Amino acid sequence: MDISVQDPLVGQVLDGRYRVESRVAVGGMATVYRAVDTRLDRVLALKVMHPALAADTGFVERFIREAKAVARLAHPNVVGVFDQGQDGTYVYLAMEYVAGCTLRDVLKERGALQPRAALDILEPVLAALGAAHRAGLVHRDMKPENVLIGDDGRVKVADFGLVRAVDTQTSASTGALLGTVSYLAPEQIGHGTVGQRSDVYACGLVLYEMLAGRKPYTGDTPMKVVYQHLNEDVPAPSAVVPSVAPGLDALVARASARDPERRPADAVEMLAELRAVRAALTADQLDGRPGDPRAAAALAADGLDHEGTVQMRLRPPAAGVAAGSEERTSVVPLPVADAAGPADSAGAAGPAGGAGSAGADDAALNRTSRLILPAPVRDEPEHTTRTAVRRGRRGPLAVLLALLVLLGVGAGVWYISDGQFTKVPGVLALPQDQAQKKLSAAGLDSKVKQAFSLNVPRGSVIATDPGPGKRIRSNGTVTLTVSKGPQVVRVPDVTGRSLDQARQEITKAGLTAGTVNRVFSSDVANGQVVSTDPAGATDRAPGTPVAITVSRGEPVEVPDVVGQSVTDAQQALEEAGLKVVLAPGKVYSDEADKDTVAVESPDAGAQAGTGDTVTITVSKGQQMVDVPDVKGKHRDEAKQILQDAGFDVRVIDIFFGDTVFSESPGGGGQAPKGATITIWVR
């Protein structure tokens, strides 16, 4: 179903200027629409704040203030901000519209990227952030969803909606912070402070995700992800994709260091380091393909739980959400106490069992040791030779008994702490029967569940629970997730359908309605679908974007109506098969008389489709300007005064003089701007 039909803003015109055509995406703070600026006749993106936030005066003031800050940030890799305004309860930003997809879409469809592609994407991202950092701004919400990749290959950073001045600190006293959990820097979580190095940290995690095909930290609750940010270093991408070069591992480690002081100072410094690393890589290292089975298995296992993981990554986005917008910016509770402390660490680990389980085992071992250690032997005086002899005979036996007791205790301690456990052997990417034999040889049982996978062959292991190398009881059971092969859906044939019908059928099939292109067609009626990419009746993974090409109908040459009355112009345009929109307001014109057509858009002679809209603007006539009185002034001074007023000047010299004695039209009257004023000198 086309989500735009249900949106009350679709079809409306905000501020008498922006015509809302369709809804593109819904975020944590605003909804983004595709709109047309009827004044300039250009497509743009309209970001409208959610009504609940728009009712907060303080939030609106900050929204406007930060929009102005971003509007000053002119950079080719930053999504431009054109305008900001409010129409009733709607607070909006008018921004550059980028036709294409997000980095999240690319990662969902392709998984891990070649290093060359990852660096090609990250370089312009760092260039954009570097410009922001040098201007005193911090993005605060860098993630793949905010990296746009245009159809022309340009990379742009979007959604500076959380931008802050560098010297501003977010107070943690409220017990919450705003951001996206998977990319929050430790200092954001622990202290609520944000700086340029926080953006660098997020870029390090994005680089890891592009190289490894998965996020470094996952968990079934936000707090488990928060715990990992605070207590675990980001792993090397080569641990998942062995072909990743050591230089890239080092770059990820430095950018994502938990201590902010160990990271590059800002995006400019990280960009310089990236370029240095790139220059040192060979062509084979840059173009190495992430084909290691562990990468495929890790990608398939990424998600919040083990059940339905692959389906979650491949299913189409919910209604109203842009493709790939998997993780929204949200309010995240801060840890109550220092998350690095033992009590909080165990609590944050929760069911994962890390700190909490180990702490319980250690306490049990300490209690056992205290119970079984023998009491200290006190020295006693030797009263008689007989007592000494008896004690001498019992000495070796007592020592032997003590050793046996200690050995028994040691064996018991070993069994409690380690002897009853083993490690899960690595079986990822193995066929199911081989994996089960390997587990059986290790003394473990197994059970099997199945899931779809784009990367792991049918019948091979995608993931295990517990994971490879994790502790498990010697007679425990390992759950194997076995690949059912790639899940595919058939692209519907929507040629000849209206755009709304096509979007509905594509979404119903489990795919994503992608970008819309419009072309002239003599065979397909205006507004109907000419073709799709991928074409109908082909198989694709669920959630794949489907680009739609829509007919503009038979091409029509726009007639020239400049200088005609509004009525005549409308008639001429409508007879040509075009629709007419009268622009608000009037403009001065040296060519068109007052109340006739001064401007038409598209221009006369341009190609338009049958039923397309032509905007006409009415003339106010020539702009009249006051003529300065220059009589009695020196010729050069008089000439300069008239030119500054917007006139051309003609000089007639009588008797070779220098003083103006007459001008036409005369001073004090009015003349059209650009007209010629004649002065006589003597």
C-alpha positions as CSV (number, residue, x, y, z in Angstrom):
1,M,0.0,0.0,0.0
2,D,1.3,3.5,-0.9
3,I,2.0,5.1,2.5
4,S,1.7,8.6,1.0
5,V,-2.0,8.2,0.4
6,Q,-2.7,8.0,4.2
7,D,-0.5,11.1,5.0
8,P,-2.6,14.3,5.5
9,L,0.3,16.4,4.3
10,V,0.6,14.7,0.9
11,G,-1.0,17.0,-1.7
12,Q,-0.9,20.1,0.5
13,V,1.1,23.2,-0.2
14,L,3.1,24.5,2.8
15,D,3.7,28.3,3.1
16,G,2.0,28.8,-0.3
17,R,5.2,27.5,-1.9
18,Y,6.1,23.8,-1.2
19,R,3.8,21.2,-2.8
20,V,4.1,17.9,-0.9
21,E,4.1,15.0,-3.4
22,S,5.0,11.9,-1.4
23,R,6.3,10.7,1.9
24,V,9.9,9.4,1.8
25,A,10.8,8.4,5.3
26,V,9.9,8.7,9.0
27,G,12.6,9.3,11.6
28,G,12.8,9.7,15.3
29,M,12.1,13.5,15.2
30,A,10.7,14.3,11.8
31,T,9.1,13.0,8.6
32,V,10.8,13.6,5.2
33,Y,8.7,14.3,2.1
34,R,9.5,14.7,-1.6
35,A,8.1,18.1,-2.5
36,V,8.3,20.7,-5.3
37,D,9.2,24.3,-4.8
38,T,6.5,25.9,-7.0
39,R,8.3,29.3,-6.9
40,L,11.6,27.9,-8.4
41,D,10.1,24.8,-9.9
42,R,12.6,22.4,-8.4
43,V,12.3,19.1,-6.5
44,L,13.5,19.1,-2.9
45,A,13.2,17.2,0.4
46,L,10.9,18.7,3.0
47,K,11.7,17.6,6.6
48,V,8.7,18.3,8.9
49,M,9.1,18.0,12.6
50,H,6.7,15.6,14.4
51,P,3.8,17.5,16.0
52,A,4.6,16.4,19.5
53,L,8.1,18.0,19.2
54,A,6.7,21.1,17.4
55,A,4.6,21.9,20.4
56,D,7.8,22.3,22.5
57,T,8.9,25.9,22.1
58,G,12.4,25.2,23.3
59,F,12.9,22.3,20.9
60,V,11.6,24.4,17.9
61,E,14.0,27.3,18.8
62,R,16.9,24.8,18.9
63,F,15.7,23.2,15.6
64,I,15.7,26.6,13.9
65,R,19.0,27.7,15.4
66,E,20.8,24.5,14.3
67,A,19.2,24.7,10.9
68,K,20.7,28.1,10.4
69,A,24.1,26.7,11.5
70,V,23.9,23.9,9.0
71,A,22.7,26.2,6.2
72,R,26.0,28.1,6.6
73,L,27.9,24.9,6.0
74,A,28.3,24.9,2.2
75,H,30.1,21.7,1.2
76,P,29.5,19.3,-1.8
77,N,29.2,16.3,0.5
78,V,26.7,17.8,2.9
79,V,23.0,17.8,2.1
80,G,22.2,21.4,1.6
81,V,19.5,23.4,3.6
82,F,17.6,25.9,1.4
83,D,14.9,27.2,3.7
84,Q,13.3,27.0,7.1
85,G,9.8,28.0,8.1
86,Q,6.5,27.3,9.9
87,D,3.0,26.9,8.5
88,G,0.6,26.6,11.3
89,T,1.6,23.6,13.4
90,Y,4.1,22.4,10.8
91,V,7.7,23.3,11.4
92,Y,9.9,22.4,8.4
93,L,13.2,22.4,6.7
94,A,13.5,22.6,2.9
95,M,16.6,20.6,1.9
96,E,18.4,19.2,-1.1
97,Y,16.7,16.1,-2.6
98,V,19.2,13.3,-3.3
99,A,17.8,10.6,-5.5
100,G,19.5,7.3,-4.7
101,C,19.9,5.1,-1.5
102,T,21.5,5.1,1.9
103,L,24.7,3.2,2.9
104,R,22.4,1.0,5.1
105,D,20.6,-0.1,1.8
106,V,24.0,-1.0,0.3
107,L,25.1,-3.0,3.4
108,K,21.7,-4.8,3.5
109,E,22.0,-5.9,-0.1
110,R,25.8,-6.5,-0.4
111,G,27.0,-7.3,3.1
112,A,30.7,-6.6,3.6
113,L,32.2,-4.3,1.0
114,Q,35.6,-4.4,-0.7
115,P,38.1,-2.1,1.1
116,R,38.3,0.2,-2.0
117,A,34.5,0.8,-2.0
118,A,34.5,1.3,1.8
119,L,37.2,3.9,1.6
120,D,35.5,5.6,-1.4
121,I,32.4,6.1,0.7
122,L,34.2,7.1,4.0
123,E,36.5,9.7,2.4
124,P,33.7,12.1,1.4
125,V,31.9,11.4,4.7
126,L,35.0,12.5,6.6
127,A,35.4,15.5,4.2
128,A,31.9,16.7,5.1
129,L,32.4,16.1,8.8
130,G,35.8,17.8,8.6
131,A,34.2,20.9,7.2
132,A,31.6,20.8,10.0
133,H,34.3,20.3,12.7
134,R,36.3,23.2,11.4
135,A,33.2,25.3,11.5
136,G,32.6,24.4,15.2
137,L,29.8,21.9,14.6
138,V,29.4,18.2,15.7
139,H,27.0,15.9,13.9
140,R,26.3,13.6,16.9
141,D,24.3,10.9,15.0
142,M,26.6,9.5,12.3
143,K,25.4,6.1,11.1
144,P,24.9,4.3,7.7
145,E,21.3,5.6,7.6
146,N,22.6,9.2,7.4
147,V,25.0,8.5,4.5
148,L,23.3,9.1,1.2
149,I,24.6,7.7,-2.1
150,G,23.1,9.4,-5.1
151,D,22.3,7.8,-8.4
152,D,25.2,9.7,-9.8
153,G,27.6,8.2,-7.2
154,R,27.9,11.3,-5.1
155,V,28.1,10.7,-1.3
156,K,26.5,13.1,1.0
157,V,26.0,13.3,4.8
158,A,22.4,14.0,5.9
159,D,20.5,14.8,9.0
160,F,22.5,17.3,11.0
161,G,19.3,17.6,13.1
162,L,21.2,16.7,16.3
163,V,24.1,19.1,15.5
164,R,25.7,20.9,18.4
165,A,28.3,23.6,18.8
166,V,31.6,22.1,19.8
167,D,31.8,23.9,23.1
168,T,28.3,22.7,24.2
169,Q,28.1,19.8,26.6
170,T,25.0,17.6,27.0
171,S,24.1,17.3,30.6
172,A,23.8,13.7,31.9
173,S,21.8,14.9,34.8
174,T,18.5,14.1,33.0
175,G,19.5,10.4,33.0
176,A,19.0,10.2,29.2
177,L,20.8,11.0,26.0
178,L,19.7,11.4,22.3
179,G,21.4,9.3,19.7
180,T,21.5,5.9,18.0
181,V,22.7,3.2,20.4
182,S,24.9,1.2,18.0
183,Y,27.1,4.3,17.3
184,L,27.3,6.1,20.6
185,A,30.8,6.9,21.9
186,P,31.7,5.8,25.4
187,E,31.9,9.4,26.6
188,Q,28.4,10.1,25.3
189,I,27.1,7.2,27.4
190,G,29.2,7.6,30.5
191,H,29.2,11.3,30.9
192,G,26.8,12.7,28.3
193,T,29.6,14.8,26.7
194,V,29.9,15.2,22.9
195,G,32.8,16.4,20.8
196,Q,34.4,16.0,17.5
197,R,36.0,12.7,18.6
198,S,32.5,11.3,19.2
199,D,31.9,11.7,15.4
200,V,35.2,10.1,14.8
201,Y,34.2,7.1,17.0
202,A,31.0,6.6,15.0
203,C,33.0,6.8,11.7
204,G,35.3,4.0,13.1
205,L,32.2,1.8,13.7
206,V,30.8,2.6,10.3
207,L,34.1,1.6,8.7
208,Y,34.2,-1.6,10.7
209,E,30.6,-2.4,9.5
210,M,31.5,-1.8,5.9
211,L,34.6,-4.0,6.1
212,A,33.0,-6.8,8.2
213,G,29.4,-6.7,7.0
214,R,28.0,-6.5,10.5
215,K,28.0,-4.2,13.5
216,P,30.7,-4.7,16.1
217,Y,28.3,-4.7,19.0
218,T,24.9,-6.5,19.1
219,G,22.5,-7.4,21.8
220,D,18.8,-8.1,22.4
221,T,18.5,-4.9,24.6
222,P,20.0,-1.4,24.1
223,M,21.7,-1.7,27.5
224,K,23.7,-4.7,26.4
225,V,25.0,-2.7,23.5
226,V,25.8,0.2,25.8
227,Y,27.7,-2.2,28.1
228,Q,29.9,-3.3,25.2
229,H,30.6,0.3,24.2
230,L,31.9,0.9,27.7
231,N,33.8,-2.3,28.4
232,E,34.9,-4.0,25.2
233,D,37.2,-2.8,22.4
234,V,35.9,-2.9,18.9
235,P,37.3,-6.2,17.3
236,A,39.5,-6.1,14.3
237,P,37.5,-6.5,11.0
238,S,40.0,-9.1,9.9
239,A,38.7,-11.4,12.7
240,V,35.6,-11.7,10.5
241,V,37.0,-11.1,7.0
242,P,40.7,-12.3,7.1
243,S,41.5,-10.5,3.8
244,V,41.2,-7.1,5.5
245,A,44.7,-5.5,5.6
246,P,46.5,-4.8,9.0
247,G,46.5,-1.1,8.2
248,L,42.7,-1.0,8.0
249,D,42.5,-2.9,11.3
250,A,44.7,-0.3,12.9
251,L,42.7,2.6,11.4
252,V,39.4,1.1,12.9
253,A,41.1,0.5,16.2
254,R,42.4,4.1,16.5
255,A,39.1,5.7,15.4
256,S,37.0,3.5,17.7
257,A,39.3,3.7,20.8
258,R,37.3,3.9,24.0
259,D,39.6,6.6,25.3
260,P,38.8,9.8,23.3
261,E,42.3,11.0,23.6
262,R,43.6,8.0,21.6
263,R,41.4,8.9,18.6
264,P,42.2,11.4,15.8
265,A,41.3,14.9,17.1
266,D,38.6,15.4,14.4
267,A,37.4,14.2,11.0
268,V,40.1,16.2,9.2
269,E,42.8,14.3,11.1
270,M,41.1,11.0,10.5
271,L,40.8,11.8,6.8
272,A,44.5,12.4,6.6
273,E,45.2,9.1,8.4
274,L,42.8,7.3,6.0
275,R,44.6,8.6,3.0
276,A,47.9,7.6,4.4
277,V,46.7,4.0,5.0
278,R,45.1,3.9,1.6
279,A,48.3,4.9,-0.1
280,A,50.2,2.1,1.6
281,L,47.7,-0.6,0.5
282,T,48.3,-2.7,-2.6
283,A,45.7,-3.1,-5.4
284,D,45.0,-6.7,-4.2
285,Q,44.4,-5.4,-0.6
286,L,42.1,-2.7,-1.9
287,D,40.1,-5.0,-4.2
288,G,40.1,-8.1,-2.0
289,R,36.6,-9.6,-1.8
290,P,35.2,-10.6,1.6
291,G,34.5,-14.2,0.6
292,D,35.6,-15.9,3.9
293,P,32.7,-18.1,5.2
294,R,33.1,-16.5,8.6
295,A,32.1,-13.2,7.1
296,A,29.0,-14.6,5.6
297,A,28.1,-16.4,8.8
298,A,28.7,-13.3,10.9
299,L,26.5,-11.2,8.5
300,A,23.7,-13.7,8.7
301,A,23.9,-13.8,12.5
302,D,23.8,-10.1,13.0
303,G,20.7,-8.9,14.8
304,L,19.1,-8.6,18.2
305,D,18.5,-12.4,18.7
306,H,19.1,-15.7,17.2
307,E,15.6,-16.4,16.0
308,G,14.6,-14.9,12.6
309,T,17.9,-12.9,12.3
310,V,18.3,-13.3,8.6
311,Q,14.6,-12.5,7.9
312,M,15.0,-9.3,10.0
313,R,17.9,-8.1,7.9
314,L,16.2,-8.9,4.6
315,R,12.6,-8.0,5.2
316,P,11.2,-4.8,3.6
317,P,11.0,-1.7,5.9
318,A,7.8,-1.0,7.7
319,A,5.2,1.4,6.1
320,G,6.5,4.9,6.0
321,V,10.1,4.0,6.7
322,A,12.8,4.5,4.1
323,A,14.7,1.4,2.9
324,G,17.5,0.7,5.2
325,S,16.3,2.9,8.1
326,E,16.8,0.1,10.6
327,E,17.9,2.0,13.6
328,R,16.3,5.3,14.6
329,T,17.7,8.1,16.6
330,S,16.2,7.7,20.1
331,V,16.3,8.7,23.7
332,V,18.6,6.2,25.6
333,P,18.7,6.0,29.4
334,L,22.2,6.6,30.8
335,P,23.7,4.0,33.2
336,V,22.7,4.8,36.8
337,A,26.3,4.5,38.1
338,D,29.7,4.1,36.6
339,A,29.1,1.4,34.0
340,A,32.7,0.2,34.3
341,G,32.2,-0.8,37.9
342,P,31.8,-4.4,38.8
343,A,28.3,-4.2,40.1
344,D,26.9,-2.3,37.0
345,S,29.0,-4.3,34.6
346,A,27.5,-7.6,35.8
347,G,24.0,-6.1,35.6
348,A,24.6,-4.8,32.1
349,A,25.8,-8.2,31.0
350,G,22.5,-9.7,32.1
351,P,21.6,-13.0,30.5
352,A,24.7,-12.9,28.4
353,G,26.4,-14.3,31.5
354,G,29.8,-12.6,31.2
355,A,30.5,-10.8,34.5
356,G,27.6,-12.1,36.5
357,S,28.3,-15.8,36.0
358,A,32.0,-15.5,36.5
359,G,31.5,-13.6,39.8
360,A,29.2,-16.3,41.1
361,D,31.7,-19.0,40.3
362,D,34.6,-17.2,41.9
363,A,32.6,-16.6,45.1
364,A,31.8,-20.4,45.3
365,L,35.4,-21.3,44.9
366,N,36.5,-18.9,47.6
367,R,34.0,-20.3,50.1
368,T,35.1,-23.9,49.3
369,S,38.8,-23.1,49.9
370,R,38.1,-21.5,53.2
371,L,36.1,-24.7,54.3
372,I,38.7,-27.2,53.3
373,L,42.0,-25.6,54.2
374,P,43.5,-27.4,57.3
375,A,43.8,-25.4,60.5
376,P,47.4,-24.2,61.2
377,V,49.5,-26.7,63.2
378,R,50.7,-25.3,66.5
379,D,54.2,-26.2,67.9
380,E,54.0,-28.4,71.0
381,P,56.8,-29.2,73.5
382,E,58.4,-32.6,73.3
383,H,57.7,-34.2,76.7
384,T,59.2,-37.7,76.3
385,T,61.3,-39.8,73.9
386,R,58.3,-42.1,73.4
387,T,56.1,-39.2,72.3
388,A,58.8,-38.1,69.9
389,V,59.1,-41.6,68.4
390,R,55.3,-42.0,68.0
391,R,55.1,-38.6,66.4
392,G,57.9,-39.5,64.0
393,R,56.2,-42.7,62.9
394,R,52.9,-40.9,62.2
395,G,54.6,-38.0,60.3
396,P,54.8,-39.6,56.7
397,L,51.3,-41.0,56.9
398,A,49.9,-37.6,58.0
399,V,51.8,-35.9,55.1
400,L,50.4,-38.5,52.6
401,L,46.9,-38.0,53.9
402,A,47.3,-34.3,53.6
403,L,48.5,-34.6,50.0
404,L,45.6,-36.8,49.1
405,V,43.1,-34.4,50.7
406,L,44.7,-31.5,48.8
407,L,44.7,-33.5,45.5
408,G,41.0,-34.3,46.0
409,V,40.1,-30.7,46.8
410,G,42.1,-29.6,43.8
411,A,40.3,-32.1,41.6
412,G,36.9,-30.9,43.0
413,V,37.8,-27.3,42.4
414,W,38.9,-28.0,38.9
415,Y,35.8,-29.9,38.1
416,I,33.5,-27.2,39.5
417,S,35.4,-24.4,37.7
418,D,36.4,-26.0,34.4
419,G,36.3,-29.8,34.3
420,Q,32.5,-30.0,33.6
421,F,32.8,-27.5,30.7
422,T,34.2,-27.6,27.2
423,K,34.4,-25.1,24.4
424,V,32.1,-25.2,21.4
425,P,34.1,-26.2,18.3
426,G,34.0,-24.0,15.2
427,V,31.5,-25.4,12.7
428,L,30.5,-22.3,10.8
429,A,30.0,-22.8,7.0
430,L,30.3,-26.6,7.4
431,P,27.6,-28.9,6.0
432,Q,25.1,-29.9,8.6
433,D,26.1,-33.6,8.8
434,Q,29.8,-32.6,9.2
435,A,29.0,-30.0,11.9
436,Q,26.9,-32.5,13.9
437,K,29.7,-35.2,13.7
438,K,32.2,-32.6,14.9
439,L,30.0,-31.7,17.8
440,S,29.3,-35.3,18.6
441,A,33.1,-36.0,18.7
442,A,33.4,-33.2,21.3
443,G,30.7,-34.9,23.4
444,L,28.0,-32.4,22.6
445,D,24.4,-32.9,21.4
446,S,22.9,-30.7,18.7
447,K,19.6,-29.5,17.5
448,V,18.8,-27.8,14.2
449,K,16.8,-24.8,13.1
450,Q,16.8,-23.2,9.7
451,A,17.0,-19.7,8.3
452,F,17.5,-18.1,4.9
453,S,20.9,-16.7,3.9
454,L,22.2,-14.9,0.9
455,N,25.8,-15.9,1.5
456,V,25.9,-19.3,3.1
457,P,25.1,-22.3,0.8
458,R,22.0,-24.3,1.4
459,G,22.6,-27.0,4.1
460,S,25.6,-25.3,5.7
461,V,25.8,-23.8,9.1
462,I,25.1,-20.0,9.5
463,A,25.5,-19.7,13.2
464,T,25.7,-21.7,16.5
465,D,24.3,-21.0,20.0
466,P,26.5,-20.9,22.0
467,G,28.9,-19.3,19.5
468,P,32.3,-20.9,18.5
469,G,34.8,-21.0,21.4
470,K,32.1,-20.3,24.1
471,R,32.0,-22.5,27.2
472,I,29.3,-25.1,27.5
473,R,28.7,-28.1,29.7
474,S,30.4,-31.3,28.4
475,N,27.1,-32.9,27.8
476,G,25.3,-29.8,26.6
477,T,23.3,-29.1,23.4
478,V,24.4,-26.7,20.7
479,T,21.7,-25.2,18.4
480,L,22.8,-25.1,14.8
481,T,21.2,-22.5,12.4
482,V,21.4,-24.1,9.0
483,S,21.0,-22.2,5.7
484,K,17.9,-22.7,3.6
485,G,19.7,-20.8,0.8
486,P,18.8,-17.3,-0.3
487,Q,15.2,-16.1,0.2
488,V,13.9,-14.7,-3.0
489,V,10.7,-13.0,-4.2
490,R,9.4,-12.4,-7.6
491,V,9.4,-8.8,-8.9
492,P,5.8,-8.1,-10.1
493,D,5.2,-6.9,-13.6
494,V,3.7,-3.4,-13.1
495,T,4.0,-2.0,-16.6
496,G,0.9,0.1,-17.5
497,R,-0.1,0.5,-13.9
498,S,-0.3,3.9,-12.2
499,L,2.5,4.9,-9.9
500,D,0.4,4.4,-6.8
501,Q,-0.7,0.9,-8.0
502,A,2.9,0.0,-8.9
503,R,4.2,1.0,-5.4
504,Q,1.4,-1.0,-3.8
505,E,2.2,-4.2,-5.7
506,I,5.9,-3.9,-5.2
507,T,5.5,-3.4,-1.4
508,K,3.0,-6.3,-1.2
509,A,5.5,-8.6,-2.9
510,G,8.0,-7.9,-0.1
511,L,10.2,-5.5,-2.0
512,T,10.9,-1.7,-1.6
513,A,9.5,0.9,-4.0
514,G,12.7,2.8,-5.0
515,T,13.4,5.9,-6.9
516,V,11.0,7.2,-9.6
517,N,12.3,8.4,-13.0
518,R,10.1,10.1,-15.6
519,V,10.6,9.8,-19.4
520,F,8.7,10.8,-22.5
521,S,6.8,7.9,-24.2
522,S,4.6,7.7,-27.3
523,D,3.3,4.3,-26.3
524,V,2.5,4.6,-22.6
525,A,0.0,7.1,-21.2
526,N,1.2,9.9,-18.9
527,G,1.4,8.7,-15.3
528,Q,1.7,5.0,-16.1
529,V,4.7,2.8,-15.5
530,V,7.0,2.2,-18.5
531,S,9.4,-0.2,-16.8
532,T,11.1,-1.2,-13.6
533,D,14.7,-2.1,-12.6
534,P,14.9,-5.0,-11.8
535,A,12.4,-5.9,-14.4
536,G,9.2,-7.8,-13.7
537,A,9.2,-11.6,-13.4
538,T,12.8,-11.6,-12.0
539,D,13.8,-12.9,-8.6
540,R,15.4,-10.7,-6.0
541,A,16.1,-10.8,-2.2
542,P,13.3,-9.4,0.0
543,G,13.6,-5.6,0.6
544,T,15.5,-5.0,-2.7
545,P,14.8,-1.5,-4.0
546,V,12.9,-1.5,-7.3
547,A,13.3,1.7,-9.4
548,I,10.2,2.8,-11.3
549,T,10.2,4.6,-14.7
550,V,6.9,6.5,-15.3
551,S,5.7,7.9,-18.6
552,R,5.4,11.7,-19.1
553,G,3.3,11.0,-22.2
554,E,3.9,12.4,-25.7
555,P,6.5,15.2,-25.7
556,V,5.0,18.6,-26.1
557,E,6.9,21.8,-27.0
558,V,6.0,24.6,-24.5
559,P,4.5,27.5,-26.5
560,D,5.8,31.1,-26.1
561,V,3.2,33.0,-24.0
562,V,5.4,35.8,-22.7
563,G,3.7,39.2,-23.3
564,Q,0.2,37.6,-23.7
565,S,-2.7,38.3,-21.4
566,V,-3.2,35.7,-18.6
567,T,-6.4,34.4,-20.3
568,D,-4.7,34.0,-23.7
569,A,-1.7,32.3,-22.2
570,Q,-3.8,29.8,-20.3
571,Q,-5.8,29.0,-23.4
572,A,-2.6,28.5,-25.5
573,L,-1.0,26.2,-22.9
574,E,-4.1,24.1,-22.2
575,E,-4.6,23.6,-26.0
576,A,-1.1,22.2,-26.1
577,G,-2.1,19.7,-23.5
578,L,-0.4,21.4,-20.5
579,K,-1.7,22.5,-17.1
580,V,-1.3,26.0,-15.9
581,V,-0.3,27.3,-12.4
582,L,-0.3,31.1,-11.7
583,A,2.6,32.0,-9.5
584,P,1.9,34.2,-6.5
585,G,3.0,37.8,-6.8
586,K,4.2,39.8,-9.8
587,V,7.6,40.8,-11.2
588,Y,9.0,43.8,-13.1
589,S,9.7,43.2,-16.8
590,D,11.2,45.4,-19.5
591,E,9.7,43.1,-22.2
592,A,6.1,42.4,-21.0
593,D,3.5,45.1,-20.4
594,K,1.8,45.4,-17.1
595,D,-0.7,42.5,-16.3
596,T,0.7,40.3,-19.1
597,V,2.8,37.2,-18.8
598,A,6.4,38.1,-17.8
599,V,7.9,34.7,-17.2
600,E,7.0,31.1,-18.0
601,S,8.6,27.9,-16.5
602,P,9.6,25.7,-18.2
603,D,10.8,28.3,-20.9
604,A,9.2,28.5,-24.3
605,G,10.5,25.8,-26.6
606,A,11.3,23.3,-23.8
607,Q,10.0,19.7,-24.0
608,A,7.3,18.8,-21.5
609,G,5.0,15.8,-21.2
610,T,1.3,15.9,-21.8
611,G,-0.4,17.0,-18.6
612,D,2.8,18.6,-17.2
613,T,2.5,21.9,-15.3
614,V,3.7,25.2,-16.6
615,T,4.0,28.1,-14.1
616,I,3.4,31.6,-15.4
617,T,4.2,34.9,-13.6
618,V,2.5,38.2,-14.3
619,S,4.3,41.4,-15.1
620,K,4.2,44.6,-13.0
621,G,5.5,46.5,-16.0
622,Q,8.8,48.3,-16.2
623,Q,10.4,49.3,-13.0
624,M,10.3,53.1,-12.7
625,V,13.2,54.9,-11.0
626,D,13.5,58.5,-9.8
627,V,15.7,60.6,-12.1
628,P,18.3,62.6,-10.1
629,D,18.6,66.3,-10.9
630,V,22.1,66.9,-12.1
631,K,21.9,70.4,-13.6
632,G,24.8,72.5,-12.5
633,K,27.1,69.6,-11.8
634,H,30.3,68.7,-13.5
635,R,29.7,66.3,-16.4
636,D,31.7,63.4,-14.9
637,E,30.0,63.7,-11.5
638,A,26.5,64.0,-13.2
639,K,27.3,60.9,-15.4
640,Q,28.3,58.9,-12.3
641,I,25.2,59.9,-10.3
642,L,22.9,58.8,-13.2
643,Q,24.7,55.5,-13.7
644,D,24.5,54.7,-10.0
645,A,20.8,55.3,-10.2
646,G,20.5,52.6,-12.9
647,F,20.5,54.7,-16.1
648,D,22.5,54.8,-19.3
649,V,23.9,58.3,-20.0
650,R,24.3,60.2,-23.3
651,V,26.4,63.4,-23.2
652,I,25.9,66.3,-25.7
653,D,28.8,68.8,-25.5
654,I,28.1,72.4,-26.5
655,F,30.9,74.9,-26.7
656,F,33.3,72.4,-25.1
657,G,32.1,73.0,-21.6
658,D,32.0,70.8,-18.4
659,T,28.8,71.9,-16.6
660,V,25.4,70.3,-17.1
661,F,22.8,72.9,-18.0
662,S,20.0,70.5,-19.1
663,E,18.9,66.8,-18.9
664,S,16.1,64.7,-20.5
665,P,14.0,63.3,-19.0
666,G,14.2,66.0,-16.5
667,G,15.4,65.6,-12.9
668,G,12.7,65.0,-10.3
669,G,10.6,62.8,-12.7
670,Q,10.7,59.0,-13.3
671,A,12.0,56.8,-16.1
672,P,12.2,53.1,-16.6
673,K,15.3,51.5,-15.0
674,G,18.0,51.2,-17.7
675,A,16.6,54.0,-19.8
676,T,19.0,56.5,-21.4
677,I,19.2,60.0,-19.9
678,T,20.6,62.7,-22.1
679,I,22.6,65.6,-20.6
680,W,23.8,68.8,-22.2
681,V,27.0,70.4,-21.1
682,R,28.6,73.8,-21.8
